[in-house]
Amino acid sequence: MKRFIEIDIARGITIFLVVMGHTAIPIWLNNILRDFRMPLFFGVSGYLFSSQRYLNNTRLLWINKFYALLVPYFSVGILSYFYWLILKIADPLRTEFIWYKPLVGILYGNGVNGWLSLNVPLWFLVCLFCVQLLYCYSQKIIGDFNVYTQIGFYLIIGLIGYGISRFVFLPWGLDIALVALFFMYLGNKFKEYQLLNKIKPIGIVSILSFIIFGIATYINNADMNNRIYNNFFIFYIAGISGSIATLSFAKLLSKMKLPTKFFTFLGRESLIILIFHVGFAIATLKFIDKLYVVGTIHWSIYFAIGLIIPISLSFFIKKIPILNILLNGKGKPVVTENTISQLKAS
């Protein structure tokens, strides 16, 4: 299946907006971004998910996603903890803090109530790990059913996840994963039916998506990490329409050389940017701001630093194989079906 440049651009746009959303941008703007950022991330993950590769080889999925998601999660989680501890101890204005709570939070895998206060965006890695596995196993069960039955199934699963989150936040964001399965399913079907080919940058689908998203986000705001869905079905509508609108915008940008290079670059660096922009870049600037500037640094500076520092770290990380494995989930030998067969034979 052809890999569309628009998918890489969309991923770049999304991480661009994620970093922006973690600064002090106006609340009304951040509310709009929250309505589709994470749904789009899960949808893109569904688009990139290889059903042909994994549905008949779940062990391969476990191994590859362990390296790609869990190894960076725990590696960066521990690094974030020690950096967080240093900043807490070095802060002369510090208040009392519970030193072990973030360590428990790394195991709990939830970016709420201070459990991952050291590096909140890490929640996405373990949640995505759960989503990928749940999607694979669910498709092994219902993959032969018609599309409408599958849509109904994932809507019910999403409602179950929503219901659970009203009472408890499950470890590793499992309740969020149940909600996100619907977006992953749609992303995967988007690829299967080659729907990206049918979207025109300025066409009926694109315009309707922008309009529907505008209406949905006006009457309903959501935040997946904090389990804020409000009207659950409008949340889905906003996530889907916002994702399609972003893909339409990505198709428009793909016709322009510089935006294409910029956002595809961000898309390739999205993991490093995600896991380093809050716990290291923005945390450092907040520490400096608190001590010396008394809260006068503009959000745009936080945004720029939130991109520049992780990207700079990425160049360093990629040059050292062990760091590329531990912090970027890459650089390891490619695990394939043949690799699994050889391991079994040995």
C-alpha positions as CSV (number, residue, x, y, z in Angstrom):
1,M,0.0,0.0,0.0
2,K,1.4,3.4,-1.0
3,R,2.6,5.6,1.9
4,F,1.0,9.1,1.3
5,I,3.1,12.2,2.1
6,E,0.0,13.8,3.5
7,I,0.0,11.3,6.4
8,D,3.5,12.4,7.4
9,I,2.5,16.1,7.0
10,A,-0.6,15.5,9.2
11,R,1.6,13.9,11.8
12,G,3.9,16.8,11.7
13,I,1.0,19.3,12.0
14,T,-0.3,17.3,15.0
15,I,2.9,17.3,17.0
16,F,3.3,21.0,16.1
17,L,-0.1,21.6,17.7
18,V,0.6,19.3,20.7
19,V,3.7,21.4,21.6
20,M,1.7,24.6,21.1
21,G,-1.1,23.3,23.3
22,H,1.3,22.7,26.2
23,T,2.2,26.4,26.4
24,A,0.1,29.2,27.7
25,I,-1.9,29.8,24.5
26,P,-5.4,31.3,24.9
27,I,-7.7,28.8,26.5
28,W,-10.3,29.0,23.6
29,L,-7.6,28.0,21.1
30,N,-6.3,25.1,23.2
31,N,-9.9,23.9,23.6
32,I,-10.2,23.7,19.8
33,L,-6.9,21.9,19.4
34,R,-7.8,19.3,22.1
35,D,-10.8,18.3,20.1
36,F,-8.9,16.6,17.3
37,R,-5.1,16.4,18.2
38,M,-5.2,13.0,19.9
39,P,-8.0,11.6,17.7
40,L,-5.8,12.4,14.7
41,F,-2.8,10.8,16.3
42,F,-4.7,7.6,16.9
43,G,-6.3,7.8,13.4
44,V,-2.8,8.1,11.8
45,S,-1.6,5.2,13.9
46,G,-4.5,3.2,12.5
47,Y,-3.6,4.2,8.9
48,L,0.0,3.1,9.5
49,F,-1.0,-0.2,11.2
50,S,-0.2,-3.2,9.0
51,S,-3.1,-5.6,9.3
52,Q,-1.5,-7.9,6.7
53,R,1.7,-8.1,8.8
54,Y,0.3,-8.4,12.3
55,L,-3.1,-10.0,12.3
56,N,-1.6,-13.5,11.8
57,N,1.5,-12.7,13.9
58,T,0.6,-11.1,17.2
59,R,4.0,-12.0,18.7
60,L,5.6,-9.9,16.0
61,L,3.3,-7.0,17.0
62,W,4.2,-7.4,20.7
63,I,8.0,-7.4,20.0
64,N,7.9,-4.4,17.6
65,K,5.7,-2.2,19.7
66,F,7.6,-3.1,22.8
67,Y,10.7,-1.6,21.2
68,A,9.0,1.3,19.5
69,L,6.8,2.4,22.5
70,L,7.6,0.8,25.8
71,V,11.4,1.0,25.7
72,P,11.3,4.8,25.1
73,Y,8.5,5.2,27.6
74,F,10.4,3.7,30.5
75,S,13.8,5.0,29.5
76,V,12.5,8.6,29.2
77,G,10.3,8.2,32.2
78,I,13.3,7.4,34.4
79,L,15.4,10.2,32.9
80,S,12.5,12.6,33.4
81,Y,12.2,11.6,37.0
82,F,15.8,12.4,37.8
83,Y,15.6,15.7,36.0
84,W,12.4,16.5,37.8
85,L,14.0,15.7,41.1
86,I,17.0,17.9,40.3
87,L,14.8,20.8,39.4
88,K,12.7,20.3,42.6
89,I,15.8,20.2,44.8
90,A,17.5,23.2,43.1
91,D,14.4,25.4,43.4
92,P,14.9,27.7,46.4
93,L,11.1,28.5,46.4
94,R,10.1,24.8,46.4
95,T,7.1,23.5,48.3
96,E,6.9,20.0,49.7
97,F,6.7,17.3,47.1
98,I,6.2,13.5,47.2
99,W,9.5,12.2,45.8
100,Y,8.1,8.7,45.0
101,K,4.8,9.6,43.4
102,P,6.2,10.1,39.9
103,L,7.9,6.7,40.1
104,V,4.6,5.1,40.9
105,G,3.1,7.2,38.1
106,I,5.5,5.7,35.6
107,L,4.1,2.3,36.4
108,Y,0.5,3.6,36.5
109,G,0.9,5.3,33.1
110,N,-1.6,8.0,33.5
111,G,-1.0,11.7,32.8
112,V,-3.5,13.0,35.4
113,N,-3.6,14.0,39.0
114,G,0.2,14.5,39.1
115,W,1.1,10.9,38.4
116,L,3.2,11.9,35.4
117,S,3.7,15.5,36.4
118,L,7.3,15.1,35.5
119,N,6.4,14.4,31.8
120,V,2.7,14.3,31.1
121,P,2.8,13.4,27.4
122,L,4.4,10.0,28.1
123,W,0.9,8.7,28.8
124,F,0.3,8.5,25.1
125,L,3.0,5.9,24.5
126,V,1.6,3.2,26.8
127,C,-2.0,4.1,25.8
128,L,-1.0,3.7,22.1
129,F,0.6,0.4,22.9
130,C,-2.7,-0.8,24.4
131,V,-4.7,0.5,21.5
132,Q,-2.5,-1.3,18.9
133,L,-2.8,-4.6,20.7
134,L,-6.6,-4.2,21.4
135,Y,-7.1,-3.3,17.7
136,C,-5.2,-6.3,16.5
137,Y,-7.0,-8.8,18.7
138,S,-10.4,-7.3,18.1
139,Q,-9.8,-7.5,14.3
140,K,-8.9,-11.2,14.6
141,I,-12.4,-11.7,16.1
142,I,-14.6,-9.3,14.1
143,G,-12.5,-8.6,11.0
144,D,-14.7,-10.7,8.8
145,F,-17.9,-8.9,9.8
146,N,-19.3,-6.2,7.6
147,V,-18.2,-2.6,8.1
148,Y,-21.4,-1.5,9.8
149,T,-21.2,-4.3,12.4
150,Q,-17.5,-3.3,13.1
151,I,-18.4,0.4,13.5
152,G,-21.2,-0.6,15.9
153,F,-18.8,-2.8,17.8
154,Y,-16.1,-0.1,18.2
155,L,-18.8,2.5,19.2
156,I,-20.0,0.2,22.0
157,I,-16.4,-0.5,23.1
158,G,-15.9,3.3,23.1
159,L,-18.9,3.8,25.3
160,I,-17.7,1.1,27.7
161,G,-14.4,3.0,28.0
162,Y,-16.2,6.3,28.5
163,G,-18.4,4.6,31.2
164,I,-15.3,3.2,33.0
165,S,-13.6,6.6,33.0
166,R,-16.6,8.0,35.0
167,F,-15.6,5.9,37.9
168,V,-11.9,5.0,37.6
169,F,-8.8,5.8,35.4
170,L,-7.4,2.4,34.4
171,P,-3.6,1.8,34.3
172,W,-1.9,2.7,31.1
173,G,-4.9,4.6,30.0
174,L,-6.8,1.5,29.1
175,D,-10.1,3.3,29.4
176,I,-8.8,5.9,26.9
177,A,-7.6,3.1,24.7
178,L,-11.1,1.7,24.5
179,V,-12.4,5.1,23.3
180,A,-9.5,5.5,20.9
181,L,-10.1,2.2,19.2
182,F,-12.8,3.8,17.0
183,F,-10.3,6.4,15.7
184,M,-7.7,3.7,15.0
185,Y,-10.3,1.6,13.2
186,L,-11.4,4.5,11.0
187,G,-7.8,5.3,10.2
188,N,-7.1,1.7,9.1
189,K,-10.2,1.6,7.0
190,F,-9.2,5.0,5.5
191,K,-6.1,3.2,4.1
192,E,-7.9,0.0,3.1
193,Y,-10.5,1.9,1.0
194,Q,-7.9,4.5,-0.2
195,L,-10.1,7.3,0.8
196,L,-7.2,9.7,1.0
197,N,-7.1,9.6,-2.8
198,K,-10.7,10.9,-2.9
199,I,-10.2,13.9,-0.6
200,K,-9.6,17.1,-2.5
201,P,-7.9,20.0,-0.7
202,I,-10.7,22.3,-1.6
203,G,-13.7,20.1,-2.2
204,I,-17.1,19.2,-0.7
205,V,-15.8,16.7,1.8
206,S,-13.0,19.1,3.0
207,I,-15.4,22.1,3.3
208,L,-18.0,20.1,5.1
209,S,-15.4,18.7,7.5
210,F,-14.3,22.2,8.4
211,I,-17.9,23.3,8.9
212,I,-18.9,20.3,11.0
213,F,-15.8,20.5,13.1
214,G,-16.4,24.2,13.7
215,I,-19.9,23.5,14.9
216,A,-18.9,20.5,17.0
217,T,-16.0,22.2,18.7
218,Y,-18.2,25.3,19.4
219,I,-20.7,23.3,21.4
220,N,-18.5,20.6,22.9
221,N,-14.9,20.5,24.2
222,A,-12.9,17.4,25.0
223,D,-9.5,16.4,26.5
224,M,-8.8,12.7,26.1
225,N,-5.9,12.6,28.7
226,N,-8.2,14.1,31.4
227,R,-11.2,12.0,30.3
228,I,-13.2,15.1,29.5
229,Y,-15.6,14.1,26.7
230,N,-18.7,16.0,27.6
231,N,-21.2,14.9,24.9
232,F,-19.5,11.6,23.8
233,F,-21.0,11.4,20.3
234,I,-20.2,15.0,19.5
235,F,-16.7,14.3,20.8
236,Y,-16.4,11.5,18.1
237,I,-17.9,13.8,15.4
238,A,-15.4,16.6,16.3
239,G,-12.5,14.1,16.3
240,I,-13.4,12.6,12.9
241,S,-14.3,15.9,11.2
242,G,-11.2,17.6,12.6
243,S,-9.0,14.8,11.5
244,I,-10.4,14.9,7.9
245,A,-10.1,18.6,7.8
246,T,-6.4,18.3,8.9
247,L,-5.8,15.7,6.2
248,S,-7.4,18.1,3.6
249,F,-5.1,20.9,4.8
250,A,-2.1,18.5,4.6
251,K,-3.0,17.7,1.0
252,L,-3.0,21.4,0.3
253,L,0.4,21.9,2.0
254,S,1.8,18.9,0.1
255,K,1.7,21.0,-3.1
256,M,4.1,23.5,-1.4
257,K,7.8,22.6,-1.1
258,L,8.8,24.3,2.1
259,P,5.7,23.5,4.2
260,T,6.0,19.9,3.0
261,K,9.7,19.6,4.1
262,F,9.0,21.3,7.5
263,F,6.0,19.2,8.5
264,T,7.3,15.9,7.2
265,F,10.5,16.6,9.2
266,L,8.4,17.2,12.3
267,G,6.4,14.1,11.6
268,R,9.6,12.0,11.5
269,E,10.7,13.5,14.8
270,S,7.3,13.3,16.4
271,L,8.2,10.7,19.0
272,I,11.3,12.6,20.2
273,I,9.4,15.9,20.3
274,L,6.5,14.3,22.2
275,I,8.6,12.8,25.0
276,F,11.1,15.6,25.4
277,H,9.2,18.9,24.9
278,V,7.5,19.1,28.3
279,G,9.6,17.1,30.8
280,F,12.9,18.7,29.6
281,A,12.5,21.7,27.3
282,I,9.4,23.5,28.8
283,A,10.3,22.4,32.3
284,T,13.7,24.0,32.0
285,L,12.3,27.3,30.7
286,K,9.6,27.3,33.4
287,F,12.3,26.9,36.0
288,I,14.3,29.8,34.6
289,D,11.2,31.9,34.3
290,K,10.2,31.2,37.9
291,L,13.6,32.1,39.3
292,Y,14.7,35.1,37.2
293,V,11.9,36.5,35.0
294,V,8.9,36.2,37.3
295,G,6.6,34.8,34.7
296,T,7.0,37.2,31.8
297,I,8.2,34.8,29.1
298,H,5.7,34.8,26.3
299,W,4.1,31.4,25.3
300,S,5.7,31.7,21.8
301,I,9.1,31.3,23.4
302,Y,8.0,28.2,25.3
303,F,6.7,26.9,21.9
304,A,9.9,27.6,20.1
305,I,12.1,26.0,22.8
306,G,9.7,23.1,23.0
307,L,10.5,22.3,19.4
308,I,14.2,23.3,19.2
309,I,15.5,21.4,22.2
310,P,13.9,18.0,21.3
311,I,15.0,18.4,17.7
312,S,18.6,19.2,18.8
313,L,18.6,16.2,21.1
314,S,17.3,14.0,18.3
315,F,20.5,14.7,16.2
316,F,22.6,13.6,19.2
317,I,20.5,10.6,20.1
318,K,20.6,9.2,16.5
319,K,24.4,9.2,16.5
320,I,24.6,6.9,19.4
321,P,23.0,3.5,18.7
322,I,22.1,2.6,22.3
323,L,20.4,5.9,22.8
324,N,18.5,5.6,19.5
325,I,17.1,2.3,20.8
326,L,16.4,3.4,24.4
327,L,15.0,6.9,23.6
328,N,13.8,6.8,20.1
329,G,12.6,3.2,19.7
330,K,14.8,2.9,16.6
331,G,18.1,1.6,15.5
332,K,17.4,-2.0,16.6
333,P,17.5,-4.9,14.1
334,V,14.2,-5.0,12.2
335,V,12.0,-7.8,13.6
336,T,10.1,-9.6,10.9
337,E,8.2,-12.8,10.4
338,N,11.4,-14.5,9.3
339,T,13.1,-13.4,12.5
340,I,10.4,-15.0,14.6
341,S,10.7,-18.2,12.6
342,Q,14.4,-18.3,13.2
343,L,14.0,-17.7,17.0
344,K,11.5,-20.5,17.2
345,A,13.8,-22.8,15.2
346,S,16.7,-22.1,17.5
